[in-house]
Amino acid sequence: AEERLISQRGVRRLDKPPAAITSNSTLHLVTSDADVHNQQSPGESPSHKLSASQFIAGSSIILFLLIIYALGLGVSLWQLSFAHYAIGQWIRTARADLPESILQIAEDCRGAMGLSRELSVRLSNRVAVPVVAGMLRPTILLPESVAHWPVERVRAAVAHELAHIERGDLWTQLLSQLVQCIY
C-alpha cells in the first residue's frame, strides 16, 4: 500500500511504511508530475529508484563525514585553547621589573591615546618583538632587549601595541580563529 506524499518543498514521493522497508525493498522517488505520469510498469526498473541499502549506505557516508568533521573541529579547538593557555603562561612568567623610563613612556602613550583601562607592561624572554596578549587583561610583552632600544623606538612600539588594545584586535583575532576552526 503505497501513498503519495508531498513534502514542504513540493517534492512528491511514494513511500512505504517504515516496517515495510527492507534491505531489498526500493524507495520510489518521484520528483515531478512528469515522473508520476511516465512511471514505468511494475516489472520495469524506474529511473528514480533508491534501494533501502543504498539509502543506508549514503547515510553512513554522511555520518562518517560528520564524525571526521567533528574530530577536526575538536582538534582545532584544542590547539586554539592550548595556544591561549601557552600565551597565558608567557604573561605569568614575564617580569614586571621594567626600567622606570619604559614605564613612563608606556604611561605617557596611554594618556596620549586616551585609554582609561589599566596598563600592564612586562619583559619576556619568550618574545623577540613587542606583542599584546591576554583577552580580559591585555598585557604588552616587550623583549628583554628593549632596555637597549632608543626612546623613540620604545615609544613607537608601545603606541603600536596600545592601538591593538584600543581597537579590540585581540577579540577580532579570536573570532577569526574560531571561524577558521569551524570552517
Disulfide bonds with the S-S distance in Angstrom:
none
